[in-house]
Amino acid sequence: MAIKANEISAIIKQQIEHYSSKSQAKDIGKVVSVGDGIANIYGLDNAMLGELLEFPHDIYGMVMNLNEDSIGSVLFGGDKLIEEGDIVKRTGKVIEVPVGDELLGRVVNSLGQPVDGLGEIKAKKYRPIERIAPGVMTRKSVDTPLETGITAIDAMIPIGRGQRELIIGDRQTGKTAIAIDTIINQKGKNCLCVYVAIGQKTSTVVRVYQKLKQYGAMDYSLIVAANASELDPLKYIAPYSGCAMAEEWMEQGKDVLIIYDDLSKHAVSYRTLSLLLKRAPGREAYPGDVFYLHSRLLERACRLDKEHGGGSITALPIIETQAGDISAYIPTNVISITDGQIFLVNDLFNAGQRPAIDSGLSVSRVGSSAQFKCMKKVSRSLKIELANYHELQSFSQFGSELDASTQKTINHGKVLMEVLKQGQYVPKDFTVMVIELYASQHGYLDDLPLEKVHPFLDSLYLSISKLHPSIVSALRKTRDLDSQTEEELKQAVEEFKKAYNV
């Protein structure tokens, strides 16, 4: 891809011959070299960074390098049809994607074109994929929960609307499963969802679409797919396109959940483009501006104040680690940008714990301010109890005899871990979680065999909702566990426990 001396001289010769028409070079250029999806162009003096360029054969590119004597452009089509000497024109536009309600229920590519075979999308509005994130003065603090329906997250690592919570872990530890369950749980909660698949296999994206369709979630969802087989430039712009689509709804005052699955592959595609554009490599061969790559994307997730519509974008970026190494370059970058992380570990996953969340390394920096009061009361000591359990469990492996107090703590911890187990595609209502956590926290399950914990909890909720509906309705109405409701709940649990033991 190096520019040869004879090519340079030919360009200079042409420049002298057509000196009078130099102004035309500001909007028209010529391809000097092309290959690997990158075109080097001479001319286009007025071209802007991120501008869309028009190549022959209806192929478009985007300006990514502004060199002193040439322009580096990535191509959004095959480079086989582009030849040296081809004319390139400026469009005067940046990349725009269709936005609006017409996109709901659809699967589109990075440019907003439908790929689901359901016909054309007749969008009335378009937005640039890049924009500056809303300023601090237009934002509101995060205080409304985004319910995931997953007990371990809603109890210990609560996510608020407008928050950025990282899902991080090795391959095949259930990262996408958490994201899909969260989308399914938004049914009837006035929250639109955007799932951005970056570098995933086509079969994986099809499976996600089918599951969301099966559970009725596609009615309020949109999938932006830049599959593994697609060009790196399309993978690079995919999350920005998805974010632009989400921002349109946010500015209409709606709440939006956006999943980036995953940003590790996004960083790799950007590294590929940067190296082909001959940008200097830095740590792990990533370019120096790779932090800005994700910070400018995730900063766009926020909650706006009422004067600016009151909408929100909640971002759940996913990062894949290698052998649990969260100190690698891209993981540490994204951890520092987000408001907390949900860390999934292989050991727990292989031991049958689903979701395999490490309660010690996982954190939400928004914390209990994005939690219902009733959930806050029943989960206050959960993290500490699990930490004690894990510490004593590792310690007990070296000793043969344990005192009664230590054995009690370990048994209680095992029960809590069992309570936090949850199958996929079965998100829970917060009232179910509160009742289950109340019963487990107060020791009503400690004498049960582990295999009977879930049958007991299922029967308990059915019993309370049938015999004491006032408890469930009070929780749903006030979102709080006041002294009167707590007393009723205590009596109901004790009553059920006696009957269950008989």
Secondary structure, 3 states (H helix, E strand, C coil): CCCCHHHHHHHHHHHHHCHHHHHHHHCEEEEEEEECCEEEEEECCCCCCCEEEEECCCEEEEEEEECCCCEEEEECCCCCCCCCCCEEEEEEEECEEEECHHHCCCEECCCCCECCCCCCCCCCEEEECCCCCCCHHHECCCCCECCCCCHHHHHHCCCECCCECEEEECCCCCHHHHHHHHHHCCCCCCEEEEEEEECCCHHHHHHHHHHHHHCCCHHHEEEEEECCCCCHHHHHHHHHHHHHHHHHHHHCCCEEEEEEECHHHHHHHHHHHHHHCCCCECHHHCECCHHHHHHHHHCCCCEECHHHCCCEEEEEEEEECCCCCCCCHHHHHHHHHCCEEEEECHHHHHCCCCCCECCCCCEECCHHHHCCHHHHHHHCCHHHHHHHHHHHHHHHCCCCCCCHHHHHHHHHHHHHHHHCCCCCCCCCCHHHHHHHHHHHHCCCCCCCCHHHHHHHHHHHHHHHHHHCHHHHHHHHHHCCCCHHHHHHHHHHHHHHHHHHHC
